[in-house]
Amino acid sequence: MIAAALVYMIYAGVTQSAVYFVTPSELGSAPVAGKAYRLGGMVERGSLRWEPSTLSLTFALSDGKASVPVRHKGAPPDLFGEGRGAVVEGSWTPEGYFRATHIMAKHSEEYKAPHDTNQASIKELMRTLSGGSR
Amino acid sequence: MIAEVGAGALAVALALAVYGSAAAAVGGRTGRAALVESAQHAALGVFAIVTSCLLLLAWAFLSFDFSVRYVANNTNLGTPFYYRLTAVWGALEGSIVLWAWMLSLYTLIVVVRHRTSARDLYPWVLAVMLGVLAFFLLVMTVPAPVFQRLTPVPADGRGLNPLLEDSGMITHPVALYLGFTGFTVPFAFAIAALVTGRVGDAWITTTRRWTITAWYFLSLGLLIGGWWSYHVLGWGGYWAWDPVENAAFMPWLTGTAFLHSVMIQERRRMLRLWNLALVIITFSLTLFGTFLTRSGVIASVHAFTQGSIGVFFLSFLGLVLVVALVLLAWRWEALGAQGELDSVVSRESAFLLNNVLLVAATFTVFFGTVFPLLSEAMRGVKVSVGAPFFNQVNVPLFLGLLFLMGIGPLIAWRRASLDNLKRNFLWPIAVGIAAAAVFRLVGVRSMIAVLSLTLTVFVASTITVDLVRATRARLRTGERLPGALGGLLLRHNRRYGGFAVHLGILVIAIGVTGSQAWSVQTETTLRRGESTALAGYRVRFDGLAASEESNHVKVTGTFTVANGHGAPAVLQPAKKFYPQEQSPIAYVDYRLGLREDVYLVLGDFARDGSQATIRLQVNRLVSWIWIGGIILTLGTLLALAPERHRAGAAVA
């Protein structure tokens, strides 16, 4: 009896909370409005727009073949940026964009030499925040 | 130099472990004591070598020896002293070294403690421990070599993953691995019992302390992991049903089941087969967890074939399961039940149900964790089930376990009479019902929260009833209150240690319930001088400042938090910019409280410091989780204390 109850609970749990992992081209070919998806791709260069006053974050996720417009309410998380991979969770809206409730930016583990450009931008940041005295 | 010496030493250790394991097994089979003694020397040698390798690795980190690839990948010249030490186990290869070191330490303790006390089982225990150790040494030699030379030697290293620069990182892996490796000892005893055919109760009583210790460290590892997640990752939670967390949670669940089911075997000679199976499953789950988190299989089933470490772990796991199953089949006759269940209303059946629920929860977590892999492998679509699945299925199971936590320790063995039930549960049930009414009256809306808190009150009442009754009995013999209570705890330290651990779990349950039901958050952008309000708190943005730390640049926001009474507090969340990372890492600031935590994350900011986007959370009762952990620690210590029999009572 307990086993039957458990199987039922797991079955109900899976059918209610299954989230399909799709690429932009897979989603583009057959979007179902309201269904929960996890969409993974690259944040397209030039597509990222962040409006702090309204907390509106818009960008396009692409897999090289197709591109999906995404909207999110909230600040861009750490490790998130143009030209980098991201996975967003949410649903397709009838208005023709993907509404993300969650953004998971992926941390890469492989070795990277410290970037000179990166260093320069940090120096620049130090200067502007300390009022140009440095 | 260090790379070559270390790699060579590990190869010698591997040979020694393989030899020792074989020698102990042959010694056990033929009864030749000299061989077993030789295996002991091998165990000592392995311990000495692995210890030296660990120290050598630590030295390589301290002296910035970037000719060792692992050092170059996980530290740089700016890494502070403290984090250079924790970087030793900051990534895969080093964590395997730590694992092997602990296992070799445990093996040595087994030699010291059980050399004479567990004569028949001992050679086989040693053979299994050294065999498992040999596997980890093999992993360190072939798929995850820690001492690998890097040419040319870079001028500076890559640096530690900034998220690991935290004090939690010294304690969390250590505690977790002490737990994981600790279960190897009861597992080795179980295999030894099967091999020798002594499948009675000796292996269980001998390993009682080992099991409690391993279970405790695993609990501690999970709790510290939660604390790390809460105060470092900046998403405001402590548990996300992430595969990495699940990997540690599964052996905890089966380990908890084992901890309870052995009591039935000790008392009633039941569940022999079940206990052997549970400890084998628990050990296998520690291997499976490492496989899951270290092979890359979680990202995709296809990633698994890229590195060889997954193949190693999966093969070893397969070997362990096959050997265990063959042994179980071989001893099937001897494993027949001795005692029988007399009545459904009894302590045995409460414990049995506890085991069923714990194993059901393990299965749920297992299923949810591997579901994406199964669906990808079988149907080619990646479907995942997230936190909602785990919560939905597990919450009823955990509530059931809470209820049993009240019933199990008090209900009579064999068959509970109506009188026994009344005597033990009348008051707790009455208090529980009253509490439920109060929770509804004060406006607790979530039914799950009401149920969970009511059960907590019920269980706490059962503990109180037991303690009051036992203390009264002692007072009647003329003792004074402090002496009576102290004597009780010391004399029945196993029982009351267990109660204290239950109390710790109850406090954790309150924290989990409260934080899930009542936490609130908001996200907003503030200009300098502007404020926002949440749950009675006003947060004002006062400005931004940049500072240079030893290995990163930090942009700190200053916020004043006032809640109407008391002096306003200043919170300073920050963003840390590491040169080796492409984007900043959030640094959370918070004020912890018994009732609620104020938790502030700096999300984004204008470069001129004129505005900042923040996420403000008021997290309810989270501190109870950490307090529960402390109570659990004290309870475990009490349960582990040497038992005082009649003599102890006279002293008290």
Interface residues (C-beta under 8 A of the other chain):
Chain A: I2 L6 M9 I10 A12 G13 V14 Q16 S17 A18 V19 Y20 F21 R38 W50 P52 S53 L55 K73 G74 A75 P76 D78 L79 F80 G81 R84 E89 A105 H107 E109 Y111 K112 A113 P114 H115 N118 Q119 I122 L125 M126 T128 L129 S130
Chain B: N73 D156 R158 G159 N161 L163 G234 V356 A360 F363 T364 F367 G368 F371 P372 V381 K382 V383 S384 V385 G386 P388 F389 Q392 V393 P396 E523 T524 T525 L544 A545 A546 E548 V553 V555 F577 P579 Q580 Q582 S583 P584 I585 A586 G603 D604 A606 R607 D608 G609 Q611 T613 R615
